[in-house]
């Protein structure tokens, strides 16, 4: 579990970690971003994870397909 900075929202800190994993190639294109796994890994509520995925989707880093989940998007 991650040590969170108490001065920043947890979801922004988790989004930073996921961005880093995408940039490094740890999460390659089409890698499934599992909300359940993020909940467990970071010890946060689903609502927190949803904020993370919404932000990353807004930034074009992931795409979400209804009924299938969120995946790392091809980067330009």
Phi and psi restraints in degrees (range 20) as a CNS / XPLOR table:
assign (resid 1 and name C) (resid 2 and name N)
       (resid 2 and name CA) (resid 2 and name C) 1.0 -86.2 20.0 2
assign (resid 2 and name N) (resid 2 and name CA)
       (resid 2 and name C) (resid 3 and name N) 1.0 145.9 20.0 2
assign (resid 2 and name C) (resid 3 and name N)
       (resid 3 and name CA) (resid 3 and name C) 1.0 -87.0 20.0 2
assign (resid 3 and name N) (resid 3 and name CA)
       (resid 3 and name C) (resid 4 and name N) 1.0 111.7 20.0 2
assign (resid 3 and name C) (resid 4 and name N)
       (resid 4 and name CA) (resid 4 and name C) 1.0 -84.8 20.0 2
assign (resid 4 and name N) (resid 4 and name CA)
       (resid 4 and name C) (resid 5 and name N) 1.0 144.6 20.0 2
assign (resid 4 and name C) (resid 5 and name N)
       (resid 5 and name CA) (resid 5 and name C) 1.0 -77.8 20.0 2
assign (resid 5 and name N) (resid 5 and name CA)
       (resid 5 and name C) (resid 6 and name N) 1.0 118.7 20.0 2
assign (resid 5 and name C) (resid 6 and name N)
       (resid 6 and name CA) (resid 6 and name C) 1.0 -67.3 20.0 2
assign (resid 6 and name N) (resid 6 and name CA)
       (resid 6 and name C) (resid 7 and name N) 1.0 -11.0 20.0 2
assign (resid 6 and name C) (resid 7 and name N)
       (resid 7 and name CA) (resid 7 and name C) 1.0 -91.3 20.0 2
assign (resid 7 and name N) (resid 7 and name CA)
       (resid 7 and name C) (resid 8 and name N) 1.0 -4.0 20.0 2
assign (resid 7 and name C) (resid 8 and name N)
       (resid 8 and name CA) (resid 8 and name C) 1.0 -125.4 20.0 2
assign (resid 8 and name N) (resid 8 and name CA)
       (resid 8 and name C) (resid 9 and name N) 1.0 147.7 20.0 2
assign (resid 8 and name C) (resid 9 and name N)
       (resid 9 and name CA) (resid 9 and name C) 1.0 -60.9 20.0 2
assign (resid 9 and name N) (resid 9 and name CA)
       (resid 9 and name C) (resid 10 and name N) 1.0 140.6 20.0 2
assign (resid 9 and name C) (resid 10 and name N)
       (resid 10 and name CA) (resid 10 and name C) 1.0 -57.5 20.0 2
assign (resid 10 and name N) (resid 10 and name CA)
       (resid 10 and name C) (resid 11 and name N) 1.0 -41.0 20.0 2
assign (resid 10 and name C) (resid 11 and name N)
       (resid 11 and name CA) (resid 11 and name C) 1.0 -63.0 20.0 2
assign (resid 11 and name N) (resid 11 and name CA)
       (resid 11 and name C) (resid 12 and name N) 1.0 -34.1 20.0 2
assign (resid 11 and name C) (resid 12 and name N)
       (resid 12 and name CA) (resid 12 and name C) 1.0 -69.6 20.0 2
assign (resid 12 and name N) (resid 12 and name CA)
       (resid 12 and name C) (resid 13 and name N) 1.0 -35.3 20.0 2
assign (resid 12 and name C) (resid 13 and name N)
       (resid 13 and name CA) (resid 13 and name C) 1.0 -69.6 20.0 2
assign (resid 13 and name N) (resid 13 and name CA)
       (resid 13 and name C) (resid 14 and name N) 1.0 -39.5 20.0 2
assign (resid 13 and name C) (resid 14 and name N)
       (resid 14 and name CA) (resid 14 and name C) 1.0 -67.2 20.0 2
assign (resid 14 and name N) (resid 14 and name CA)
       (resid 14 and name C) (resid 15 and name N) 1.0 -41.7 20.0 2
assign (resid 14 and name C) (resid 15 and name N)
       (resid 15 and name CA) (resid 15 and name C) 1.0 -59.1 20.0 2
assign (resid 15 and name N) (resid 15 and name CA)
       (resid 15 and name C) (resid 16 and name N) 1.0 -39.4 20.0 2
assign (resid 15 and name C) (resid 16 and name N)
       (resid 16 and name CA) (resid 16 and name C) 1.0 -61.0 20.0 2
assign (resid 16 and name N) (resid 16 and name CA)
       (resid 16 and name C) (resid 17 and name N) 1.0 -41.8 20.0 2
assign (resid 16 and name C) (resid 17 and name N)
       (resid 17 and name CA) (resid 17 and name C) 1.0 -63.7 20.0 2
assign (resid 17 and name N) (resid 17 and name CA)
       (resid 17 and name C) (resid 18 and name N) 1.0 -45.3 20.0 2
assign (resid 17 and name C) (resid 18 and name N)
       (resid 18 and name CA) (resid 18 and name C) 1.0 -65.8 20.0 2
assign (resid 18 and name N) (resid 18 and name CA)
       (resid 18 and name C) (resid 19 and name N) 1.0 -42.1 20.0 2
assign (resid 18 and name C) (resid 19 and name N)
       (resid 19 and name CA) (resid 19 and name C) 1.0 -56.0 20.0 2
assign (resid 19 and name N) (resid 19 and name CA)
       (resid 19 and name C) (resid 20 and name N) 1.0 -44.5 20.0 2
assign (resid 19 and name C) (resid 20 and name N)
       (resid 20 and name CA) (resid 20 and name C) 1.0 -62.8 20.0 2
assign (resid 20 and name N) (resid 20 and name CA)
       (resid 20 and name C) (resid 21 and name N) 1.0 -42.6 20.0 2
assign (resid 20 and name C) (resid 21 and name N)
       (resid 21 and name CA) (resid 21 and name C) 1.0 -65.1 20.0 2
assign (resid 21 and name N) (resid 21 and name CA)
       (resid 21 and name C) (resid 22 and name N) 1.0 -37.4 20.0 2
assign (resid 21 and name C) (resid 22 and name N)
       (resid 22 and name CA) (resid 22 and name C) 1.0 -67.9 20.0 2
assign (resid 22 and name N) (resid 22 and name CA)
       (resid 22 and name C) (resid 23 and name N) 1.0 -46.7 20.0 2
assign (resid 22 and name C) (resid 23 and name N)
       (resid 23 and name CA) (resid 23 and name C) 1.0 -61.8 20.0 2
assign (resid 23 and name N) (resid 23 and name CA)
       (resid 23 and name C) (resid 24 and name N) 1.0 -37.4 20.0 2
assign (resid 23 and name C) (resid 24 and name N)
       (resid 24 and name CA) (resid 24 and name C) 1.0 -79.4 20.0 2
assign (resid 24 and name N) (resid 24 and name CA)
       (resid 24 and name C) (resid 25 and name N) 1.0 -13.4 20.0 2
assign (resid 24 and name C) (resid 25 and name N)
       (resid 25 and name CA) (resid 25 and name C) 1.0 89.9 20.0 2
assign (resid 25 and name N) (resid 25 and name CA)
       (resid 25 and name C) (resid 26 and name N) 1.0 -0.6 20.0 2
assign (resid 25 and name C) (resid 26 and name N)
       (resid 26 and name CA) (resid 26 and name C) 1.0 -60.3 20.0 2
assign (resid 26 and name N) (resid 26 and name CA)
       (resid 26 and name C) (resid 27 and name N) 1.0 -36.2 20.0 2
assign (resid 26 and name C) (resid 27 and name N)
       (resid 27 and name CA) (resid 27 and name C) 1.0 -110.5 20.0 2
assign (resid 27 and name N) (resid 27 and name CA)
       (resid 27 and name C) (resid 28 and name N) 1.0 95.8 20.0 2
assign (resid 27 and name C) (resid 28 and name N)
       (resid 28 and name CA) (resid 28 and name C) 1.0 -74.6 20.0 2
assign (resid 28 and name N) (resid 28 and name CA)
       (resid 28 and name C) (resid 29 and name N) 1.0 172.6 20.0 2
assign (resid 28 and name C) (resid 29 and name N)
       (resid 29 and name CA) (resid 29 and name C) 1.0 -53.5 20.0 2
assign (resid 29 and name N) (resid 29 and name CA)
       (resid 29 and name C) (resid 30 and name N) 1.0 138.0 20.0 2
assign (resid 29 and name C) (resid 30 and name N)
       (resid 30 and name CA) (resid 30 and name C) 1.0 73.2 20.0 2
assign (resid 30 and name N) (resid 30 and name CA)
       (resid 30 and name C) (resid 31 and name N) 1.0 6.4 20.0 2
assign (resid 30 and name C) (resid 31 and name N)
       (resid 31 and name CA) (resid 31 and name C) 1.0 -66.8 20.0 2
assign (resid 31 and name N) (resid 31 and name CA)
       (resid 31 and name C) (resid 32 and name N) 1.0 132.2 20.0 2
assign (resid 31 and name C) (resid 32 and name N)
       (resid 32 and name CA) (resid 32 and name C) 1.0 -71.8 20.0 2
assign (resid 32 and name N) (resid 32 and name CA)
       (resid 32 and name C) (resid 33 and name N) 1.0 126.5 20.0 2
assign (resid 32 and name C) (resid 33 and name N)
       (resid 33 and name CA) (resid 33 and name C) 1.0 -97.3 20.0 2
assign (resid 33 and name N) (resid 33 and name CA)
       (resid 33 and name C) (resid 34 and name N) 1.0 97.2 20.0 2
assign (resid 33 and name C) (resid 34 and name N)
       (resid 34 and name CA) (resid 34 and name C) 1.0 -82.5 20.0 2
assign (resid 34 and name N) (resid 34 and name CA)
       (resid 34 and name C) (resid 35 and name N) 1.0 119.9 20.0 2
assign (resid 34 and name C) (resid 35 and name N)
       (resid 35 and name CA) (resid 35 and name C) 1.0 -62.6 20.0 2
assign (resid 35 and name N) (resid 35 and name CA)
       (resid 35 and name C) (resid 36 and name N) 1.0 -39.1 20.0 2
assign (resid 35 and name C) (resid 36 and name N)
       (resid 36 and name CA) (resid 36 and name C) 1.0 -62.0 20.0 2
assign (resid 36 and name N) (resid 36 and name CA)
       (resid 36 and name C) (resid 37 and name N) 1.0 -45.3 20.0 2
assign (resid 36 and name C) (resid 37 and name N)
       (resid 37 and name CA) (resid 37 and name C) 1.0 -65.6 20.0 2
assign (resid 37 and name N) (resid 37 and name CA)
       (resid 37 and name C) (resid 38 and name N) 1.0 -38.5 20.0 2
assign (resid 37 and name C) (resid 38 and name N)
       (resid 38 and name CA) (resid 38 and name C) 1.0 -65.7 20.0 2
assign (resid 38 and name N) (resid 38 and name CA)
       (resid 38 and name C) (resid 39 and name N) 1.0 -41.5 20.0 2
assign (resid 38 and name C) (resid 39 and name N)
       (resid 39 and name CA) (resid 39 and name C) 1.0 -54.9 20.0 2
assign (resid 39 and name N) (resid 39 and name CA)
       (resid 39 and name C) (resid 40 and name N) 1.0 -47.5 20.0 2
assign (resid 39 and name C) (resid 40 and name N)
       (resid 40 and name CA) (resid 40 and name C) 1.0 -69.5 20.0 2
assign (resid 40 and name N) (resid 40 and name CA)
       (resid 40 and name C) (resid 41 and name N) 1.0 -45.6 20.0 2
assign (resid 40 and name C) (resid 41 and name N)
       (resid 41 and name CA) (resid 41 and name C) 1.0 -61.5 20.0 2
assign (resid 41 and name N) (resid 41 and name CA)
       (resid 41 and name C) (resid 42 and name N) 1.0 -43.0 20.0 2
assign (resid 41 and name C) (resid 42 and name N)
       (resid 42 and name CA) (resid 42 and name C) 1.0 -98.5 20.0 2
assign (resid 42 and name N) (resid 42 and name CA)
       (resid 42 and name C) (resid 43 and name N) 1.0 -6.7 20.0 2
assign (resid 42 and name C) (resid 43 and name N)
       (resid 43 and name CA) (resid 43 and name C) 1.0 64.5 20.0 2
assign (resid 43 and name N) (resid 43 and name CA)
       (resid 43 and name C) (resid 44 and name N) 1.0 42.0 20.0 2
assign (resid 43 and name C) (resid 44 and name N)
       (resid 44 and name CA) (resid 44 and name C) 1.0 -122.9 20.0 2
assign (resid 44 and name N) (resid 44 and name CA)
       (resid 44 and name C) (resid 45 and name N) 1.0 168.3 20.0 2
assign (resid 44 and name C) (resid 45 and name N)
       (resid 45 and name CA) (resid 45 and name C) 1.0 -77.0 20.0 2
assign (resid 45 and name N) (resid 45 and name CA)
       (resid 45 and name C) (resid 46 and name N) 1.0 158.4 20.0 2
assign (resid 45 and name C) (resid 46 and name N)
       (resid 46 and name CA) (resid 46 and name C) 1.0 -58.3 20.0 2
assign (resid 46 and name N) (resid 46 and name CA)
       (resid 46 and name C) (resid 47 and name N) 1.0 -36.7 20.0 2
assign (resid 46 and name C) (resid 47 and name N)
       (resid 47 and name CA) (resid 47 and name C) 1.0 -60.3 20.0 2
assign (resid 47 and name N) (resid 47 and name CA)
       (resid 47 and name C) (resid 48 and name N) 1.0 -35.8 20.0 2
assign (resid 47 and name C) (resid 48 and name N)
       (resid 48 and name CA) (resid 48 and name C) 1.0 -67.0 20.0 2
assign (resid 48 and name N) (resid 48 and name CA)
       (resid 48 and name C) (resid 49 and name N) 1.0 -44.7 20.0 2
assign (resid 48 and name C) (resid 49 and name N)
       (resid 49 and name CA) (resid 49 and name C) 1.0 -63.0 20.0 2
assign (resid 49 and name N) (resid 49 and name CA)
       (resid 49 and name C) (resid 50 and name N) 1.0 -37.3 20.0 2
assign (resid 49 and name C) (resid 50 and name N)
       (resid 50 and name CA) (resid 50 and name C) 1.0 -63.8 20.0 2
assign (resid 50 and name N) (resid 50 and name CA)
       (resid 50 and name C) (resid 51 and name N) 1.0 -35.8 20.0 2
assign (resid 50 and name C) (resid 51 and name N)
       (resid 51 and name CA) (resid 51 and name C) 1.0 -63.9 20.0 2
assign (resid 51 and name N) (resid 51 and name CA)
       (resid 51 and name C) (resid 52 and name N) 1.0 -39.6 20.0 2
assign (resid 51 and name C) (resid 52 and name N)
       (resid 52 and name CA) (resid 52 and name C) 1.0 -61.7 20.0 2
assign (resid 52 and name N) (resid 52 and name CA)
       (resid 52 and name C) (resid 53 and name N) 1.0 -51.8 20.0 2
assign (resid 52 and name C) (resid 53 and name N)
       (resid 53 and name CA) (resid 53 and name C) 1.0 -65.8 20.0 2
assign (resid 53 and name N) (resid 53 and name CA)
       (resid 53 and name C) (resid 54 and name N) 1.0 -35.8 20.0 2
assign (resid 53 and name C) (resid 54 and name N)
       (resid 54 and name CA) (resid 54 and name C) 1.0 -62.3 20.0 2
assign (resid 54 and name N) (resid 54 and name CA)
       (resid 54 and name C) (resid 55 and name N) 1.0 -43.3 20.0 2
assign (resid 54 and name C) (resid 55 and name N)
       (resid 55 and name CA) (resid 55 and name C) 1.0 -66.2 20.0 2
assign (resid 55 and name N) (resid 55 and name CA)
       (resid 55 and name C) (resid 56 and name N) 1.0 -45.4 20.0 2
assign (resid 55 and name C) (resid 56 and name N)
       (resid 56 and name CA) (resid 56 and name C) 1.0 -66.3 20.0 2
assign (resid 56 and name N) (resid 56 and name CA)
       (resid 56 and name C) (resid 57 and name N) 1.0 -34.0 20.0 2
assign (resid 56 and name C) (resid 57 and name N)
       (resid 57 and name CA) (resid 57 and name C) 1.0 -66.2 20.0 2
assign (resid 57 and name N) (resid 57 and name CA)
       (resid 57 and name C) (resid 58 and name N) 1.0 -44.0 20.0 2
assign (resid 57 and name C) (resid 58 and name N)
       (resid 58 and name CA) (resid 58 and name C) 1.0 -59.0 20.0 2
assign (resid 58 and name N) (resid 58 and name CA)
       (resid 58 and name C) (resid 59 and name N) 1.0 -36.0 20.0 2
assign (resid 58 and name C) (resid 59 and name N)
       (resid 59 and name CA) (resid 59 and name C) 1.0 -81.9 20.0 2
assign (resid 59 and name N) (resid 59 and name CA)
       (resid 59 and name C) (resid 60 and name N) 1.0 -5.1 20.0 2
assign (resid 59 and name C) (resid 60 and name N)
       (resid 60 and name CA) (resid 60 and name C) 1.0 79.4 20.0 2
assign (resid 60 and name N) (resid 60 and name CA)
       (resid 60 and name C) (resid 61 and name N) 1.0 13.0 20.0 2
assign (resid 60 and name C) (resid 61 and name N)
       (resid 61 and name CA) (resid 61 and name C) 1.0 -82.3 20.0 2
assign (resid 61 and name N) (resid 61 and name CA)
       (resid 61 and name C) (resid 62 and name N) 1.0 -28.5 20.0 2
assign (resid 61 and name C) (resid 62 and name N)
       (resid 62 and name CA) (resid 62 and name C) 1.0 -132.3 20.0 2
assign (resid 62 and name N) (resid 62 and name CA)
       (resid 62 and name C) (resid 63 and name N) 1.0 158.6 20.0 2
assign (resid 62 and name C) (resid 63 and name N)
       (resid 63 and name CA) (resid 63 and name C) 1.0 -124.4 20.0 2
assign (resid 63 and name N) (resid 63 and name CA)
       (resid 63 and name C) (resid 64 and name N) 1.0 143.0 20.0 2
assign (resid 63 and name C) (resid 64 and name N)
       (resid 64 and name CA) (resid 64 and name C) 1.0 -115.8 20.0 2
assign (resid 64 and name N) (resid 64 and name CA)
       (resid 64 and name C) (resid 65 and name N) 1.0 129.3 20.0 2
assign (resid 64 and name C) (resid 65 and name N)
       (resid 65 and name CA) (resid 65 and name C) 1.0 -111.7 20.0 2
assign (resid 65 and name N) (resid 65 and name CA)
       (resid 65 and name C) (resid 66 and name N) 1.0 121.6 20.0 2
assign (resid 65 and name C) (resid 66 and name N)
       (resid 66 and name CA) (resid 66 and name C) 1.0 -55.2 20.0 2
assign (resid 66 and name N) (resid 66 and name CA)
       (resid 66 and name C) (resid 67 and name N) 1.0 130.6 20.0 2
assign (resid 66 and name C) (resid 67 and name N)
       (resid 67 and name CA) (resid 67 and name C) 1.0 83.1 20.0 2
assign (resid 67 and name N) (resid 67 and name CA)
       (resid 67 and name C) (resid 68 and name N) 1.0 -7.5 20.0 2
assign (resid 67 and name C) (resid 68 and name N)
       (resid 68 and name CA) (resid 68 and name C) 1.0 -118.7 20.0 2
assign (resid 68 and name N) (resid 68 and name CA)
       (resid 68 and name C) (resid 69 and name N) 1.0 -37.0 20.0 2
assign (resid 68 and name C) (resid 69 and name N)
       (resid 69 and name CA) (resid 69 and name C) 1.0 122.7 20.0 2
assign (resid 69 and name N) (resid 69 and name CA)
       (resid 69 and name C) (resid 70 and name N) 1.0 -169.6 20.0 2
assign (resid 69 and name C) (resid 70 and name N)
       (resid 70 and name CA) (resid 70 and name C) 1.0 -106.9 20.0 2
assign (resid 70 and name N) (resid 70 and name CA)
       (resid 70 and name C) (resid 71 and name N) 1.0 136.7 20.0 2
assign (resid 70 and name C) (resid 71 and name N)
       (resid 71 and name CA) (resid 71 and name C) 1.0 -130.1 20.0 2
assign (resid 71 and name N) (resid 71 and name CA)
       (resid 71 and name C) (resid 72 and name N) 1.0 152.1 20.0 2
assign (resid 71 and name C) (resid 72 and name N)
       (resid 72 and name CA) (resid 72 and name C) 1.0 -65.2 20.0 2
assign (resid 72 and name N) (resid 72 and name CA)
       (resid 72 and name C) (resid 73 and name N) 1.0 129.3 20.0 2
assign (resid 72 and name C) (resid 73 and name N)
       (resid 73 and name CA) (resid 73 and name C) 1.0 -84.8 20.0 2
assign (resid 73 and name N) (resid 73 and name CA)
       (resid 73 and name C) (resid 74 and name N) 1.0 151.1 20.0 2
assign (resid 73 and name C) (resid 74 and name N)
       (resid 74 and name CA) (resid 74 and name C) 1.0 -61.0 20.0 2
assign (resid 74 and name N) (resid 74 and name CA)
       (resid 74 and name C) (resid 75 and name N) 1.0 135.2 20.0 2
assign (resid 74 and name C) (resid 75 and name N)
       (resid 75 and name CA) (resid 75 and name C) 1.0 -98.3 20.0 2
assign (resid 75 and name N) (resid 75 and name CA)
       (resid 75 and name C) (resid 76 and name N) 1.0 141.4 20.0 2
